[in-house]
Amino acid sequence: MKTMWQAFMFSAIAHMMYFAATLGWGYWKTTMYQPDVVNAWESVGQLQNEVVFSQTGSPIVYVWSLIGVTMIGAIVLHVYKAARQ
């Protein structure tokens, strides 16, 4: 059970680091953005053509990712501990 707990903690920390990096990168891009307002309003056609459509994933993917990384981590820890004995 200790191996599963260690694997879960590794997985949780890895996922938290991923989310923190994603949020940090978005924050950095937002703070560094400097719009070119003067030149943007000179070309109305450019403003009308800039539309982005995207799709977001289901949050259940992160749950399965957490479980999957936990299982892989448990296997790696089990093999590592067995090799040390």
MORAKA-V324186 format. One record per residue. RES is the residue in one letter. OMEGA is omega in whole degrees, 0 to 359 (NA if undefined). NEAR is the number of other ideal C-beta (glycine too) atoms within 8 Angstrom. Layout:
# MORAKA-V324186
res=RES omega=OMEGA near=NEAR
res=RES omega=OMEGA near=NEAR
This chain:
# MORAKA-V324186
res=M omega=179 near=4
res=K omega=179 near=5
res=T omega=179 near=10
res=M omega=179 near=9
res=W omega=178 near=8
res=Q omega=179 near=10
res=A omega=178 near=15
res=F omega=180 near=10
res=M omega=176 near=8
res=F omega=180 near=11
res=S omega=180 near=12
res=A omega=179 near=9
res=I omega=178 near=8
res=A omega=179 near=9
res=H omega=177 near=12
res=M omega=178 near=8
res=M omega=178 near=8
res=Y omega=180 near=8
res=F omega=179 near=8
res=A omega=179 near=8
res=A omega=179 near=8
res=T omega=179 near=8
res=L omega=179 near=8
res=G omega=179 near=8
res=W omega=178 near=8
res=G omega=178 near=8
res=Y omega=180 near=8
res=W omega=179 near=8
res=K omega=179 near=8
res=T omega=182 near=7
res=T omega=181 near=6
res=M omega=182 near=6
res=Y omega=176 near=6
res=Q omega=183 near=4
res=P omega=177 near=5
res=D omega=188 near=6
res=V omega=184 near=6
res=V omega=182 near=6
res=N omega=181 near=7
res=A omega=182 near=10
res=W omega=177 near=8
res=E omega=181 near=5
res=S omega=182 near=8
res=V omega=180 near=6
res=G omega=179 near=6
res=Q omega=181 near=8
res=L omega=183 near=9
res=Q omega=184 near=6
res=N omega=184 near=6
res=E omega=178 near=6
res=V omega=181 near=4
res=V omega=174 near=4
res=F omega=180 near=4
res=S omega=181 near=4
res=Q omega=178 near=4
res=T omega=180 near=3
res=G omega=178 near=5
res=S omega=179 near=4
res=P omega=180 near=6
res=I omega=178 near=6
res=V omega=180 near=8
res=Y omega=177 near=8
res=V omega=179 near=8
res=W omega=177 near=8
res=S omega=178 near=9
res=L omega=179 near=11
res=I omega=181 near=8
res=G omega=179 near=8
res=V omega=176 near=12
res=T omega=180 near=13
res=M omega=178 near=9
res=I omega=178 near=9
res=G omega=179 near=13
res=A omega=178 near=11
res=I omega=180 near=8
res=V omega=179 near=9
res=L omega=179 near=11
res=H omega=179 near=9
res=V omega=180 near=8
res=Y omega=180 near=8
res=K omega=178 near=9
res=A omega=180 near=7
res=A omega=181 near=6
res=R omega=183 near=5
res=Q omega=NA near=4
